[in-house]
Amino acid sequence: TKKVAVYDLSGNLDSQIIFSNTVRNLCIYNNRLYVVSGSDVVNLNISNTSDNYTINLQDSSGSSVTAYHCAVNSSNVFILTDGTNKKVYKYNLSNFQSTTTDNATTSWGSAGTGSGQFMGYGSIIADENYVYISSRDGSGITKFDTSGNVIKHNGSPKIRQIYFNPSN
């Protein structure tokens, strides 16, 4: 069984959600939990489990994407990596509460080991201005603006996880 368990701050089990696809990643923003599973994102209200939505994510042409990693920033932008197409997709987070299907507003990237290319994703983080993606295959870390333009690419080292420290 593939499930996500939600606990309160005291460690008590609040609820469990069962998924038909593998749960690949979780993002938390503004009291909501976004669970990436297959081509869907489940949008859960942490404090009110009856206020939940499932959104089928698609590229700009309406084809489903294979969600791997996600990040959310305070500008209501949801960024998703697609492990099958080796692309990054950008969505308007405000749409996630009023629709069951959402098309990407922007996408970028391709398969490869150069600047702006991916062979396998390690992790993704985003702030209001930039998106940082590590590639665990050894192609390094790439810094993009939120439109997908490469700002900087560091071709090494092989890194699986990156974390954001807002004080630095």
C-alpha positions in Angstrom: 0.0 0.0 0.0 1.3 3.5 -0.9 0.1 6.0 1.7 1.0 9.3 3.3 0.2 9.6 7.0 -0.5 13.1 8.5 0.3 13.7 12.1 -0.5 16.6 14.4 2.2 18.5 16.2 1.9 16.2 19.2 2.7 13.2 17.1 -0.8 11.8 16.9 -2.0 10.3 13.7 -4.5 12.7 12.1 -5.3 10.9 8.8 -3.9 8.6 6.1 -4.3 9.0 2.4 -3.9 5.9 0.1 -2.4 6.4 -3.4 -2.6 4.1 -6.4 0.8 5.4 -7.8 4.2 5.7 -6.0 4.5 8.7 -3.8 7.6 10.5 -5.2 7.8 13.7 -3.2 6.1 16.1 -0.8 6.1 19.9 -0.6 4.6 22.0 2.2 3.5 25.6 1.7 1.0 27.8 3.4 -0.6 25.0 5.6 -1.0 22.8 2.6 0.7 19.5 1.8 1.4 18.8 -1.9 1.9 15.1 -2.6 3.5 14.2 -6.0 2.2 10.8 -7.2 2.4 9.7 -10.8 1.0 12.4 -13.0 -1.1 13.8 -10.1 -0.5 16.2 -7.3 -2.8 15.8 -4.3 -3.3 19.2 -2.6 -4.1 18.5 1.1 -5.2 21.1 3.7 -3.1 20.1 6.8 -5.7 21.5 9.3 -8.9 20.5 7.4 -8.7 17.1 5.6 -12.1 17.7 4.0 -10.6 20.5 1.9 -8.4 18.3 -0.4 -8.0 18.2 -4.2 -6.3 16.0 -6.7 -4.9 17.7 -9.8 -3.8 15.9 -12.9 -0.7 17.8 -14.1 -0.1 18.2 -17.8 2.4 19.9 -20.1 1.3 23.0 -22.1 -0.1 20.7 -24.9 -2.3 18.7 -22.5 -0.1 15.5 -22.2 0.4 14.0 -18.8 3.7 14.4 -17.1 5.6 12.0 -14.8 6.1 13.9 -11.6 9.3 13.2 -9.6 10.2 16.2 -7.5 8.5 19.5 -6.5 9.1 22.9 -5.0 6.8 25.8 -4.1 7.7 29.4 -3.6 5.9 32.3 -2.0 4.9 33.7 -5.4 2.4 30.9 -5.8 4.6 29.0 -8.2 4.7 25.2 -8.2 7.8 23.7 -9.9 7.9 20.1 -10.9 10.5 17.8 -12.5 9.4 15.2 -15.0 11.6 12.1 -14.8 10.4 10.6 -18.1 10.8 13.7 -20.4 13.7 15.2 -18.4 11.9 18.6 -18.2 10.9 21.1 -15.6 7.4 22.4 -15.5 6.0 25.5 -13.9 2.4 25.8 -12.7 0.3 28.5 -11.1 -0.4 27.3 -7.6 -3.6 29.3 -7.3 -5.2 27.0 -10.0 -4.6 24.0 -7.8 -7.7 24.8 -5.7 -10.2 25.4 -8.5 -9.5 22.6 -11.1 -8.9 18.9 -11.5 -6.4 19.3 -14.4 -3.8 22.0 -14.8 -1.5 22.7 -17.8 2.0 24.0 -17.2 2.6 27.8 -17.9 6.3 27.2 -18.8 8.6 24.3 -19.3 12.3 23.9 -19.9 15.1 21.4 -20.0 16.0 18.2 -22.0 17.9 14.9 -21.5 21.7 15.3 -21.4 24.6 16.3 -19.1 25.1 19.9 -20.2 23.8 23.2 -18.9 20.0 23.0 -18.6 20.0 19.3 -19.2 19.2 16.3 -16.9 19.7 12.6 -16.8 18.3 12.0 -13.4 17.0 14.4 -10.7 18.4 14.6 -7.2 16.3 17.5 -5.7 14.7 20.8 -6.5 14.3 24.0 -4.5 12.9 27.4 -5.4 12.6 30.9 -4.1 10.8 33.9 -5.7 13.6 34.5 -8.2 15.4 31.2 -8.8 15.0 27.4 -9.2 17.9 25.2 -8.2 18.0 21.6 -9.5 20.6 19.0 -8.6 21.2 16.0 -11.0 22.3 12.9 -9.3 23.8 11.5 -12.4 26.9 13.8 -12.0 25.8 16.7 -14.2 25.8 19.0 -11.1 23.6 21.8 -10.0 21.9 24.3 -12.3 20.4 27.6 -11.2 17.5 28.9 -13.3 15.4 32.0 -13.2 11.7 31.2 -12.8 11.3 31.4 -16.6 13.8 28.6 -17.2 16.8 30.6 -18.3 20.1 29.1 -17.1 21.8 31.5 -14.7 24.6 29.3 -13.6 25.6 25.6 -14.0 28.1 23.8 -11.8 29.0 20.6 -13.6 30.2 18.8 -10.4 30.0 17.3 -7.9 27.4 14.4 -7.9 24.8 15.6 -5.4 21.4 14.0 -4.6 19.9 16.5 -2.2 20.1 20.3 -1.9 18.5 22.4 0.8 17.5 26.1 1.0 18.7 28.2 3.9 17.0 31.6 3.6 19.5 33.3 5.9 22.3 32.8 3.4 
